[in-house]
Amino acid sequence: MDTLLSTPRRLVLALVAAGAIGAAGAGLVTGLHHEARATPVATVAAAVAPAAPASVPTVAMPDFAAITRANAPAVVNISVVGDARAMQMRGDAAAADDDDDDSGAGPQISPDDPFFEFFRRFGMPGLPGAQAQPRDTPARGEGSGFIVGSDGLILTNAHVVYGAKEVTVKLSDRREFRAKVLGMDPKTDVAVIRIDAQNLPTVRLGNTKDLQVGEWVLAIGAPFGFENSVTAGVVSAKGRSLPDDSLVPFLQTDVAINPGNSGGPLFNARGEVVGINSQIYTRSGGYQGVSFAIPIELATQIQQQIVAHGKVEHARLGVAVQEVNQGFAESFGLPSPEGALVSSVQDGSPAAKAGLQPGDVLREVDGQRIVSSGDLPAYVGMRRPGQQVQLTVWRQGKLQQLSATLASADDAKAKKTAQASVEKGKLGLGLRPLTPQEQQQVGVQGGLLIGQVAGPAAQAGVVAGDVLLSINNQPVSSMDTVQAAMAKAGKTVALLVMRGGDKIFVPVHLG
């Protein structure tokens, strides 16, 4: 990932890919069905409720039936089949769609894979805790997609077709085609596939720039395999950064999205696609009122790269960042707790060459506000390597302008350096010296701010935002002092950290 986040982990949401079909069967509920019409609803509302104040505008309900009639023919059902043995042999992590039903066995998936949490939480076969299946059993799954080119070009989620050996697309007129996967990008969960057909119906693409929170949106897909199902709701939020290491500023909605909806379109009230339904927040595996969609502008950008080059390149800046809370804002003299606090800068990275320093707060990139730390990787990751970006930085009480030329996120050396910054000394800590303002705020001299936590330190309960004061009673104030202390350490070290004004010892087993 381009930009390393070192923000304290929030409550980890039970995020699952919206296409995951698990072993639990879907109950079919039958009941009275009727069409919602605006005029009777308005009449009833007027009869039972007082008139709205003149200052409150009235909003007409979208014609969901018209939107569905116009766009349903361009929405497709996607079925995938993958050989479990072949998928397990893949060296690049997750290789199967998490729309798996209970008839197939899934692959072994690396914890570093962007979809590991999706598979693990949904109990995908092949992961710890799941029932073992024969490796020769085919893995099957279903998802959705939509036609963006009359010559058979289709957008869907990467996790729908990830590692699939066969991909079958079924149109609304019941015709079926074998599809070719042109390419996919796990970092954004976007994939492009093509079928051999002409003169196909297509959707109209909109934009999320003009989309407002509270606007009506509609989804068409195949939840639990029920093709061309329609659900509606409103936009709950925009620009959501999720704790899944993706580069996507998600649209949050309350549209009912369930297993099988993955890859399907999200329409605005004008019948334009504004997103690709991708994930849901759930504790049960099913819809619980919170859904997430990939903005269509981002998906289109990925599509263009895949069609042109067969792959996607993401850029990197080379910094580790964390959230700016109210305490940091006050200590740095910031007018508001916004931005991305730079906790470390990778040697030789674009950030280092641009002059970024630990303690800087990135407030804008190319004039775009950075409100939370998650905004930075989402923005930078979607730029191309070699592009120049203008950075607005808060440093020592003043705004400064810096310019950086971005590098490739696929740079193996960059990945190695990023990993070393977290795992140096076997502790699993990303560290940086405290600024003078931070030392004054915390009330200590020396010490190192813990920006990232992994491995043994994370297991011991150390959290990002703690201040490391000593290792085995040896005070630390630089990476040299940390390395010197670790050189004398045994299998267990005692870390003295400051957390919330209190000093506590944390024993860490190095294994």
C-alpha positions as CSV (number, residue, x, y, z in Angstrom):
1,M,0.0,0.0,0.0
2,D,1.3,3.4,-0.8
3,T,0.9,5.2,2.4
4,L,1.3,3.4,5.7
5,L,-1.3,4.1,8.3
6,S,-0.3,4.1,11.9
7,T,-3.5,5.3,13.4
8,P,-4.8,3.4,16.4
9,R,-7.0,0.6,15.2
10,R,-10.6,1.4,15.7
11,L,-13.2,-1.2,16.6
12,V,-12.6,-3.6,13.8
13,L,-15.9,-3.7,11.8
14,A,-17.2,-7.1,10.7
15,L,-16.6,-6.1,7.1
16,V,-17.4,-8.8,4.6
17,A,-17.5,-8.7,0.8
18,A,-21.1,-8.2,-0.2
19,G,-20.9,-11.2,-2.5
20,A,-20.0,-13.8,0.2
21,I,-22.5,-16.7,0.1
22,G,-21.9,-18.9,3.1
23,A,-23.2,-22.3,4.3
24,A,-26.2,-20.8,6.0
25,G,-29.2,-21.1,3.7
26,A,-31.3,-18.1,2.8
27,G,-34.9,-18.2,4.0
28,L,-37.5,-17.2,1.4
29,V,-40.1,-14.8,2.9
30,T,-43.3,-14.5,1.0
31,G,-45.8,-11.7,1.6
32,L,-48.1,-9.1,0.1
33,H,-46.3,-7.2,-2.7
34,H,-47.5,-3.9,-3.8
35,E,-46.0,-1.0,-5.8
36,A,-45.1,2.2,-4.0
37,R,-46.6,5.2,-5.7
38,A,-45.8,8.8,-4.8
39,T,-49.3,10.3,-5.0
40,P,-51.1,8.0,-2.5
41,V,-48.2,8.2,-0.1
42,A,-48.2,12.0,-0.2
43,T,-52.0,12.1,0.2
44,V,-51.8,9.8,3.3
45,A,-48.9,11.8,4.7
46,A,-50.9,15.1,4.3
47,A,-53.9,13.6,6.1
48,V,-52.0,12.4,9.2
49,A,-49.2,15.0,9.6
50,P,-49.2,18.8,9.8
51,A,-47.9,20.8,6.9
52,A,-44.1,21.2,6.8
53,P,-42.8,24.7,7.5
54,A,-42.4,26.8,4.4
55,S,-38.6,26.8,4.8
56,V,-38.4,23.0,4.4
57,P,-38.2,22.0,0.7
58,T,-40.3,19.1,-0.5
59,V,-38.5,16.3,-2.3
60,A,-40.2,14.2,-4.9
61,M,-39.6,10.4,-4.7
62,P,-37.6,9.0,-7.6
63,D,-39.4,6.8,-10.1
64,F,-37.7,3.6,-9.0
65,A,-39.8,1.6,-11.5
66,A,-38.6,3.7,-14.4
67,I,-34.9,3.4,-13.3
68,T,-35.2,-0.3,-13.0
69,R,-36.9,-0.7,-16.4
70,A,-34.2,1.4,-18.1
71,N,-31.2,-0.3,-16.4
72,A,-32.0,-3.9,-15.4
73,P,-31.2,-5.2,-18.9
74,A,-27.6,-4.0,-18.4
75,V,-27.2,-5.7,-15.0
76,V,-25.7,-9.2,-15.2
77,N,-25.4,-12.3,-12.9
78,I,-21.9,-13.7,-12.7
79,S,-21.2,-17.3,-11.8
80,V,-17.6,-18.5,-11.1
81,V,-16.0,-21.9,-10.8
82,G,-12.4,-22.4,-9.6
83,D,-10.3,-25.4,-9.1
84,A,-9.4,-25.5,-5.4
85,R,-6.1,-27.3,-5.9
86,A,-5.0,-24.7,-8.6
87,M,-6.1,-21.8,-6.5
88,Q,-4.1,-23.1,-3.5
89,M,-1.0,-23.2,-5.6
90,R,-1.2,-19.5,-6.4
91,G,1.6,-17.5,-4.7
92,D,-0.1,-14.2,-4.7
93,A,-2.6,-14.9,-1.9
94,A,-6.4,-15.1,-2.2
95,A,-7.5,-16.9,-5.2
96,A,-11.2,-17.4,-4.9
97,D,-14.4,-15.4,-4.8
98,D,-15.8,-15.0,-1.4
99,D,-19.3,-15.6,-2.8
100,D,-18.5,-19.3,-2.1
101,D,-21.5,-21.4,-1.2
102,D,-21.1,-24.5,0.9
103,S,-20.6,-26.8,-2.1
104,G,-17.0,-25.8,-2.6
105,A,-13.6,-25.7,-0.9
106,G,-11.7,-22.5,-0.8
107,P,-8.0,-21.7,-1.0
108,Q,-5.5,-21.1,1.8
109,I,-5.2,-17.3,2.0
110,S,-2.3,-15.2,3.2
111,P,-3.1,-12.9,6.2
112,D,-1.5,-10.2,4.1
113,D,-4.1,-10.5,1.4
114,P,-6.6,-7.6,1.2
115,F,-9.5,-10.0,1.4
116,F,-8.2,-12.2,4.2
117,E,-10.5,-10.6,6.8
118,F,-13.5,-11.0,4.5
119,F,-12.9,-14.7,4.1
120,R,-11.9,-15.4,7.7
121,R,-14.9,-13.6,9.2
122,F,-17.4,-15.3,6.9
123,G,-16.0,-18.8,7.6
124,M,-14.8,-19.4,4.0
125,P,-13.8,-23.1,3.5
126,G,-10.0,-23.5,3.6
127,L,-9.4,-21.1,6.5
128,P,-8.7,-22.0,10.1
129,G,-11.9,-23.1,11.8
130,A,-13.7,-24.1,8.6
131,Q,-14.6,-27.6,7.8
132,A,-12.0,-29.3,5.7
133,Q,-13.0,-30.2,2.1
134,P,-11.2,-32.3,-0.6
135,R,-8.8,-30.1,-2.5
136,D,-10.2,-31.4,-5.8
137,T,-13.7,-30.1,-5.0
138,P,-14.5,-27.1,-7.3
139,A,-15.1,-23.7,-5.6
140,R,-18.2,-22.0,-6.8
141,G,-19.6,-18.6,-6.3
142,E,-21.9,-15.9,-7.6
143,G,-21.9,-12.1,-7.9
144,S,-23.2,-9.3,-10.0
145,G,-21.9,-6.9,-12.6
146,F,-23.0,-4.3,-15.1
147,I,-22.3,-3.7,-18.8
148,V,-20.4,-0.5,-19.5
149,G,-19.6,-1.2,-23.2
150,S,-22.0,-2.4,-25.9
151,D,-19.2,-4.7,-27.1
152,G,-19.4,-6.8,-23.9
153,L,-17.2,-4.8,-21.4
154,I,-18.4,-5.4,-17.8
155,L,-17.4,-4.0,-14.4
156,T,-17.6,-6.1,-11.2
157,N,-15.7,-6.6,-8.0
158,A,-12.2,-8.2,-8.0
159,H,-13.3,-10.6,-5.2
160,V,-16.1,-11.9,-7.4
161,V,-13.7,-13.3,-10.0
162,Y,-10.5,-13.6,-8.0
163,G,-8.8,-16.9,-9.0
164,A,-11.8,-18.1,-10.9
165,K,-11.1,-20.8,-13.6
166,E,-14.5,-20.3,-15.4
167,V,-16.6,-17.1,-15.4
168,T,-20.1,-17.3,-16.8
169,V,-22.2,-14.2,-17.4
170,K,-26.0,-14.4,-17.5
171,L,-27.9,-11.6,-19.1
172,S,-31.4,-10.5,-18.1
173,D,-32.8,-12.1,-21.3
174,R,-31.4,-15.4,-19.9
175,R,-28.6,-15.7,-22.5
176,E,-25.3,-17.0,-21.1
177,F,-21.7,-16.2,-22.1
178,R,-18.3,-17.4,-21.0
179,A,-16.4,-14.3,-19.9
180,K,-12.7,-13.4,-20.0
181,V,-11.1,-11.6,-17.1
182,L,-9.2,-8.7,-18.6
183,G,-7.7,-7.7,-15.2
184,M,-8.4,-6.9,-11.6
185,D,-7.1,-4.7,-8.8
186,P,-7.4,-6.1,-5.3
187,K,-6.4,-2.8,-3.7
188,T,-9.7,-1.2,-5.0
189,D,-11.7,-4.4,-5.5
190,V,-12.4,-3.6,-9.1
191,A,-12.3,-6.1,-12.0
192,V,-13.0,-5.8,-15.7
193,I,-14.4,-8.8,-17.7
194,R,-15.5,-9.2,-21.3
195,I,-18.0,-11.4,-23.1
196,D,-18.2,-12.0,-26.9
197,A,-21.4,-10.1,-27.7
198,Q,-22.4,-7.0,-29.5
199,N,-25.1,-4.3,-29.3
200,L,-25.7,-4.9,-25.6
201,P,-27.6,-2.5,-23.4
202,T,-25.3,-0.4,-21.2
203,V,-25.7,1.7,-18.1
204,R,-25.2,5.5,-17.9
205,L,-22.4,6.6,-15.6
206,G,-22.8,9.5,-13.2
207,N,-20.4,11.0,-10.7
208,T,-20.2,11.2,-6.9
209,K,-19.1,14.8,-6.8
210,D,-22.6,16.0,-7.0
211,L,-24.0,13.2,-4.9
212,Q,-25.2,14.4,-1.5
213,V,-25.7,12.7,1.8
214,G,-29.4,11.9,2.1
215,E,-30.0,11.4,-1.6
216,W,-31.9,8.3,-2.8
217,V,-29.9,5.5,-4.4
218,L,-31.0,2.1,-5.8
219,A,-29.1,-1.1,-6.2
220,I,-29.8,-4.0,-8.7
221,G,-28.1,-7.3,-8.2
222,A,-28.5,-11.0,-7.3
223,P,-28.6,-11.4,-3.5
224,F,-28.5,-15.1,-2.6
225,G,-28.7,-15.8,-6.3
226,F,-32.1,-14.0,-6.8
227,E,-31.3,-12.3,-10.1
228,N,-32.3,-8.7,-10.9
229,S,-33.4,-7.9,-7.3
230,V,-33.9,-4.2,-6.6
231,T,-33.3,-2.5,-3.2
232,A,-33.3,1.2,-2.4
233,G,-32.1,3.6,0.3
234,V,-30.2,6.8,0.8
235,V,-26.5,7.9,0.9
236,S,-25.4,7.7,4.5
237,A,-21.9,9.2,4.1
238,K,-19.2,9.8,1.5
239,G,-15.5,9.3,1.6
240,R,-15.5,6.5,4.2
241,S,-12.1,5.0,5.0
242,L,-12.4,1.5,6.2
243,P,-9.9,-0.6,8.3
244,D,-9.2,-3.0,5.4
245,D,-6.1,-1.3,3.9
246,S,-7.9,-0.5,0.7
247,L,-7.4,2.7,-1.3
248,V,-11.1,3.4,-1.6
249,P,-13.0,6.4,-0.3
250,F,-16.3,4.4,0.0
251,L,-19.8,5.6,-0.3
252,Q,-21.8,4.4,2.7
253,T,-25.5,3.7,2.1
254,D,-28.4,2.0,3.9
255,V,-29.4,0.1,0.7
256,A,-30.0,-3.6,1.5
257,I,-26.9,-5.4,0.1
258,N,-26.5,-9.1,0.7
259,P,-24.3,-12.0,-0.5
260,G,-24.5,-12.1,-4.3
261,N,-24.9,-8.3,-4.7
262,S,-21.1,-7.9,-5.0
263,G,-20.1,-6.1,-8.2
264,G,-23.6,-4.8,-8.9
265,P,-24.4,-1.1,-9.7
266,L,-25.6,1.6,-7.4
267,F,-27.8,4.2,-9.2
268,N,-28.7,7.7,-8.3
269,A,-32.2,9.2,-8.6
270,R,-31.4,10.0,-12.3
271,G,-30.7,6.5,-13.2
272,E,-26.9,6.9,-13.4
273,V,-24.4,4.5,-11.9
274,V,-22.5,6.2,-9.0
275,G,-20.9,3.2,-7.4
276,I,-20.2,-0.6,-7.3
277,N,-21.6,-2.4,-4.3
278,S,-18.7,-4.0,-2.6
279,Q,-18.9,-4.5,1.2
280,I,-21.3,-4.6,4.1
281,Y,-21.0,-4.1,7.9
282,T,-22.4,-7.2,9.5
283,R,-22.2,-9.4,12.6
284,S,-24.4,-12.1,11.1
285,G,-23.1,-12.4,7.5
286,G,-26.2,-10.6,6.2
287,Y,-27.3,-7.0,5.7
288,Q,-27.6,-5.0,8.9
289,G,-28.2,-1.5,7.6
290,V,-24.7,-0.4,6.5
291,S,-23.4,-1.0,3.0
292,F,-20.4,0.4,1.1
293,A,-19.9,1.1,-2.6
294,I,-16.8,2.0,-4.7
295,P,-17.2,5.4,-6.3
296,I,-17.7,5.1,-10.0
297,E,-15.0,7.6,-10.9
298,L,-12.4,5.4,-9.2
299,A,-13.8,2.3,-10.9
300,T,-13.7,3.9,-14.3
301,Q,-10.1,5.0,-13.7
302,I,-9.2,1.4,-12.9
303,Q,-11.1,0.2,-15.9
304,Q,-9.2,2.4,-18.2
305,Q,-5.8,1.2,-16.9
306,I,-6.8,-2.4,-17.2
307,V,-8.2,-2.1,-20.8
308,A,-5.1,-0.1,-21.9
309,H,-2.4,-2.0,-20.0
310,G,-3.9,-5.1,-18.5
311,K,-2.8,-4.1,-15.1
312,V,-3.1,-1.2,-12.6
313,E,-0.3,0.9,-11.1
314,H,-0.7,2.8,-7.8
315,A,1.5,5.6,-6.5
316,R,3.2,6.0,-3.1
317,L,4.4,8.9,-1.1
318,G,6.4,7.0,1.4
319,V,5.2,8.1,4.8
320,A,3.5,6.6,7.8
321,V,0.7,8.7,9.1
322,Q,-1.7,8.8,12.0
323,E,-4.9,10.6,13.0
324,V,-4.8,14.2,14.3
325,N,-6.9,14.2,17.5
326,Q,-7.9,17.2,19.5
327,G,-4.8,16.9,21.7
328,F,-2.5,17.0,18.8
329,A,-4.4,19.9,17.2
330,E,-4.0,21.9,20.4
331,S,-0.3,21.1,20.8
332,F,0.5,21.9,17.2
333,G,-1.6,25.0,17.1
334,L,-3.9,23.7,14.4
335,P,-7.3,25.4,13.9
336,S,-9.1,22.1,13.8
337,P,-8.3,18.4,14.4
338,E,-7.9,17.5,10.7
339,G,-5.1,16.2,8.6
340,A,-2.6,13.3,8.5
341,L,0.2,13.5,11.1
342,V,3.5,12.2,9.6
343,S,5.0,9.7,12.1
344,S,7.8,8.5,9.9
345,V,9.3,9.1,6.5
346,Q,10.9,6.3,4.4
347,D,14.5,6.9,3.4
348,G,14.8,7.8,-0.2
349,S,11.1,8.0,-0.7
350,P,9.2,10.8,-2.6
351,A,8.2,12.2,0.8
352,A,11.9,12.4,1.9
353,K,13.0,14.0,-1.3
354,A,10.2,16.6,-0.9
355,G,11.4,17.5,2.5
356,L,8.5,16.0,4.6
357,Q,9.5,15.5,8.3
358,P,8.0,13.5,11.2
359,G,5.7,15.9,13.0
360,D,4.4,17.5,9.9
361,V,0.7,17.5,9.4
362,L,-0.5,17.1,5.8
363,R,-3.6,19.3,5.4
364,E,-4.1,19.3,1.6
365,V,-2.9,17.4,-1.5
366,D,-3.4,19.2,-4.8
367,G,-5.8,21.5,-3.0
368,Q,-8.0,18.6,-1.7
369,R,-8.6,18.7,2.1
370,I,-7.1,15.8,4.1
371,V,-9.6,15.5,6.9
372,S,-8.6,12.1,8.3
373,S,-5.4,10.1,7.9
374,G,-7.3,7.6,5.7
375,D,-7.9,10.3,3.1
376,L,-4.2,10.5,2.2
377,P,-3.6,6.9,1.0
378,A,-7.0,6.9,-0.8
379,Y,-5.9,10.0,-2.7
380,V,-2.2,9.2,-3.3
381,G,-2.9,5.6,-4.2
382,M,-5.1,6.6,-7.1
383,R,-2.4,8.8,-8.7
384,R,0.0,7.4,-11.2
385,P,3.7,6.9,-10.5
386,G,5.7,9.8,-11.8
387,Q,2.9,12.3,-11.2
388,Q,3.7,15.4,-9.2
389,V,1.5,16.5,-6.3
390,Q,1.4,19.7,-4.3
391,L,1.4,19.2,-0.5
392,T,0.1,21.7,2.0
393,V,1.9,21.0,5.3
394,W,1.5,22.5,8.8
395,R,4.9,22.8,10.4
396,Q,5.8,24.8,13.5
397,G,2.6,26.8,13.5
398,K,2.7,27.7,9.8
399,L,1.5,26.4,6.5
400,Q,4.2,25.4,4.0
401,Q,3.9,24.3,0.3
402,L,6.0,21.2,-0.8
403,S,6.1,19.4,-4.1
404,A,6.6,15.6,-4.4
405,T,7.0,13.3,-7.4
406,L,5.2,10.0,-6.6
407,A,6.9,6.6,-7.0
408,S,5.4,3.2,-7.7
409,A,3.7,1.3,-4.9
410,D,4.9,-1.9,-6.5
411,D,8.5,-1.0,-5.7
412,A,9.8,-4.1,-3.9
413,K,12.4,-2.0,-2.1
414,A,9.7,0.3,-0.8
415,K,7.7,-2.6,0.5
416,K,10.8,-4.1,2.2
417,T,11.6,-0.7,3.9
418,A,8.0,-0.2,5.0
419,Q,7.9,-3.7,6.6
420,A,11.3,-3.1,8.3
421,S,10.0,0.1,9.9
422,V,7.3,-1.9,11.6
423,E,9.2,-5.1,12.5
424,K,12.6,-3.7,13.3
425,G,14.1,-5.2,16.5
426,K,11.5,-8.1,16.4
427,L,9.2,-5.9,18.5
428,G,6.8,-5.0,15.7
429,L,6.9,-1.3,16.4
430,G,7.0,1.7,14.1
431,L,8.7,4.5,16.1
432,R,9.7,8.1,15.8
433,P,11.1,10.7,18.2
434,L,8.7,13.0,19.9
435,T,8.6,16.6,18.8
436,P,9.3,19.3,21.4
437,Q,5.5,20.1,21.5
438,E,4.7,16.5,22.1
439,Q,7.3,16.2,24.8
440,Q,5.7,19.2,26.5
441,Q,2.2,17.8,26.1
442,V,3.2,14.4,27.5
443,G,5.4,15.7,30.2
444,V,8.5,13.6,29.4
445,Q,11.9,14.1,27.9
446,G,13.1,11.7,25.3
447,G,10.9,8.7,24.5
448,L,9.6,7.5,21.1
449,L,6.0,7.8,19.8
450,I,4.6,4.4,18.7
451,G,3.0,5.0,15.3
452,Q,2.5,1.4,14.2
453,V,2.1,-1.9,16.0
454,A,2.4,-5.5,14.7
455,G,3.6,-8.9,15.8
456,P,4.7,-9.5,19.4
457,A,4.0,-6.0,20.6
458,A,0.5,-6.0,19.2
459,Q,-0.2,-9.4,20.9
460,A,1.1,-8.0,24.2
461,G,-1.4,-5.1,24.1
462,V,0.8,-2.2,23.0
463,V,-1.3,0.3,20.9
464,A,-0.4,3.0,18.5
465,G,-0.3,6.3,20.3
466,D,1.6,4.9,23.3
467,V,5.0,6.6,24.1
468,L,7.9,4.1,24.5
469,L,10.0,5.3,27.5
470,S,12.4,2.3,28.1
471,I,13.2,-1.3,27.2
472,N,14.3,-3.4,30.1
473,N,14.8,-0.2,32.2
474,Q,17.1,1.3,29.5
475,P,15.7,4.7,28.5
476,V,15.2,5.1,24.7
477,S,15.2,8.2,22.7
478,S,16.3,7.1,19.2
479,M,16.4,4.0,17.0
480,D,20.0,3.5,18.0
481,T,19.1,3.2,21.7
482,V,16.2,0.8,20.8
483,Q,18.6,-1.4,18.8
484,A,21.2,-1.3,21.6
485,A,18.5,-2.4,24.2
486,M,17.2,-5.1,21.9
487,A,20.7,-6.5,21.3
488,K,20.9,-7.4,25.0
489,A,17.3,-8.7,25.2
490,G,16.3,-12.3,25.7
491,K,13.0,-14.0,24.8
492,T,11.0,-11.4,26.8
493,V,11.4,-7.7,27.2
494,A,9.7,-5.2,29.5
495,L,8.5,-2.1,27.8
496,L,7.7,1.0,29.8
497,V,5.1,3.0,28.0
498,M,3.0,6.1,28.7
499,R,-0.6,5.9,27.9
500,G,-3.2,8.5,28.8
501,G,-0.9,10.1,31.4
502,D,-0.1,6.8,33.1
503,K,3.2,4.8,32.9
504,I,2.7,1.1,32.6
505,F,5.0,-1.9,32.0
506,V,4.1,-4.3,29.2
507,P,5.9,-7.6,29.0
508,V,6.5,-8.6,25.3
509,H,7.4,-12.3,24.4
510,L,9.6,-12.3,21.4
511,G,9.1,-16.0,20.7
